[in-house]
Amino acid sequence: MRKKKSAKGAFLIHCFLIVGVLFVIFPFLWMVFSSFKSLPDFYNFSFFPEKWDFSAYQFVFEKTEYVRWYLNSILIAITVTISCLIFNSLIGYTLAKHRFKGKNFIFILILSTLMIPSEMLVIPWYLLGVKAGVIDSYLGIMFPGLIQAFGIFLMRQFMKGIPDDTLDAARIDGMNEFRIWWSVVMPQVKPALSALGIITFLGNWNAYLWPVIAVTTEKMRTLPVGMAIYASADGGGIKWNVIMAMSTMAVVPMIIVFLIFQRKIVEGITLTGVKG
């Protein structure tokens, strides 16, 4: 009797899971299939295209600067992600495992910046960018996110769980602090690094507010900015199949990054458990 009830419960759970998955991926599949429709076919609101049409993709590559926007977004997202993983972990390690005067006060100051909405920082960022002469450049787009308070907090909290004895043993073996950070600490915080990598990459890939302010020329536009301006400035009316084609290709890097870092999260948790 219990086996029947447990089997029935498992079946219901699987049914709910399948329904949930279908509910989540339905808009995504609609977007993908709509990108292969002609513009008249798009307004038929059918799920599958009546005739597979690649004109939207052809239009994207021939009539827009989509490839340049795409490369700009990839360069900016990867650079900012690497910068955050390095500098946030270094600062987190310093705050978690080193004792110096004013450490707690500095940490509180860093945390206090999380309470300030980024919209309020746009004007100071812009004035700083103008004075530094980096507006409408890659550095001008990237500099507000090269080091993030949330990343510092996340890395500090994970690194506080590393035993001090492990670090003392490394120092006795003659390792300097940078070697300890890289060879001893970083392998033990892989779950945090993976989560931070996903959050940072996706945040910069989808960023719109600051890039649209910091960019003044078409060649420096990022993907969200370029797509938004194209959709609003198309004098012949919005070509929704073209927008769907742009959006479909824009999703690909996010899926790849998530799949890569998701595997790293699982591996990091497993290794941490074994070492513990």
N, C-alpha and C positions, 0 to 999 in steps of 0.2 A: 504493500500500500504506500509506504514511504517512498519507494523507488518510483512508483507511478506519479506521485505528487512532485517529486524532484524533477522527473523527466518533463512533466507538464510545465513546471516553473521555468526550466531551462529553455523549453520551446517558446514560451511567451517572451522570455528575455531576448531570444534570438529574433523573434518577430518584431519586437519594439526596436531592436538595434537596426534591423534591415530598413524599417520604416524611417527611422531617424537618419540613416545614411542617405536614403533616397531623397528625403526632404532637404538635406544639406547640399547634395551634389546636383540636384535638379537645376538650380539657376546657373551653375557652372556649365553643365552640359548644354543648356539652352544657349548660353553665350557662345560656346564652341561651335555648335551646329549653325547658329545664326550667322557666324562669320563666313560660312560657305554658301550663303544665300545671295542672290541678286537683290538689288534694292526693292523692286516690285514684289519679289517673293517674300521679302522680310516682313511686309505688312499683312501677309496672310495669317500670321501668328500660328503657323504649323510648327511642330517640334522639330521634325526632320525637314531638310530642304527638299523641295520637289525636284530640283536639279542642282547637282553640286557645281558651285560656281566659285572660281578663284579670283574673280575680278577685284574683290575687296583687298586681298593681299597684294595683288599687282598694283593697285592704286596706292597702297601704303608705301611700297618701296620705290615707286616711280614719281609720285606727286607730292610726297611729304619728306621731311627730314627725320623720319622715324628712326632710322638706323643710328644717326648721330645722337638723338635723344636717348636711345637705348644704351649706347656705349657710354654716354655721360653718366647715366644712372648707375650702370654697373661699376664704373670707375669710382664714383663717389661712394656708393654703398660698400664696396669692398675695402676701400681705403679707410673709411670711418670705422668700419667693423674691426679691422686689424688694429687701428689706433686705440680703440676702446678696449679691446682684449689685452693689449700690452700695458697701456698707461693705467687703466682702471685696476688691473690686477696688481701692478706695482704699488699704487697708492693704497689699495686695500691691504696688501701685505705689510706695508709700512705701518698702517694704522692698527692692524691686528696683532702684529708680532714684535713691534719695537716700542720701547718706552722712552718718551721724551716729554718735556714740559709743554703743556698746551695741546696735547694730542686729542683729548676729549673735546676741547673747545673747537678745534679745527674740524673734527668730525661733525659736531653739532652745526657748524656753519655750512658744511657741505650738505647735510640733510635739510637745512632750512631752505636751500635753493629749490628743493623739490616742491615746496609749497607755493612757489611763484609760477603762475601759468606762463607757458612759453610765449603766448600772445603779447604779454607785457614786456618781454625781453626783445621783441623784434626791433623796436626803435633804438635801444642801446646797441644791439648788434649792428644795425645799419650804420649808425654814426661811427662806430668803431671800424667797420669795414671801409667806409668812405675815407676816414683819416689814414687807415693803413693802405689804402689804394688797392684793395682786393675785391671790390665789387665787380660782378660779372667775370669771375674767374673761378676755377675749381676750388682754390683755397677759400675764397669768399663764401662759397656754398657750404664747405665742409667744416670751417673752424668752430661753429657753435656746438658741433656734436663730437669733436675729436676726443673729448673727455667728458664723461657723464656722471652726475651725482648718483643716479640709481645704480650704475655699474660699480661704482666704488663701494656703495653700501652692500650690494650683493656679494662682491668678492670678499669684502671684510668679514661678513657674517660667515661665509663658508670657511675662510682661512682661520677664523678663531677656533674652529673645531680641530685643527691640526695640532697634535701634541707638541709641546715645546721641547720635549726630550728628543724628538726626531730632528729638530732644527739644531739643538745643541750638539748632537752627535755629528751632524754635518759640519758644524763649525770646528769641532775637534779634529775632524778629518782634513781640515785645511781649506774648506770651501769658503769663498767670499759670498757676500750677501746676494749678489746677482746670480751666482751659480746656484745657491740654495733656492732662490725664487724660481729659477728656470727648471732645475733638475729635481728638486724635492717637492716644492709647493705646487707648482703648476699641474703635474700629473695627478695630484690628489683632489683637484678642484675641477675636473673635467665636466661634471654635470653643470656647474655654475658657468663655466666658459661656454658650454654649448647653448645654454639658455640665453646667456647674454649675447652670443653671436646671432642667434635667431632674432631676438628682439631688436638688436641694433640694425641688422641688415634689412629686415622688413620695415622698420621705422624710417630708414633713410631711402629705401626703395620707393616707399609710398609718400614721402615728404612732399608737401605742396606749398605751405604758407611761406616759409623762409626762402625756398628757391625761387618762387614767383616774384619775390621782392628783390632778391639779390641778383637776379638775371635780367639783363637788358637787351641781349641780342639773341637771335633765334638759334645760333649754333651752340650756345651755352645752356639751352633749356634742358631740363631733365624730362624724363618720360611723362610723369603726371602733369607737369606744366605744359609741355608740348601738346599732349592730348586734350587738355582742357581748353587751351587757346585755339587749337584747331576746331574743336567742336563748337566754340562760341563765335568764331570768326569766319566760318564757312558761309560765304555769301550765297551759295547755291542751295542752302538748306543742309541740315545735318544728314550725312550718309551713315545711317545707323549700322549697316553691315560693315562699313569701314571701322567704326568705333569698336564693334565687336571683334574684328580682326586684330586691332591694336591691343585691346584688352586681353584677348586670348594669348598673344605672344608675350604680353607683360607679366602674365601669371607664371610662365615657365621658370624663370630664375627663383621665384619664391618657393615653388614646389621642390626644386632641386636642393636649395639650401635647407629647407625643412627636413627633407628626407635624409640628407647627409648628417645634419646636426642631431636629428632625432636618434639615429643609430649611435652617435657618439655619446648621447645622454645615457642610453642604456648601458653601453660599454663602461662609461665612467662610474655609474652606480655599481655595476658588478665588480669592477676593480677596487673601488673604495670599500665595498663590503668584504672582499677577500683580504685586503690589507688590514682592515680593522680587526 
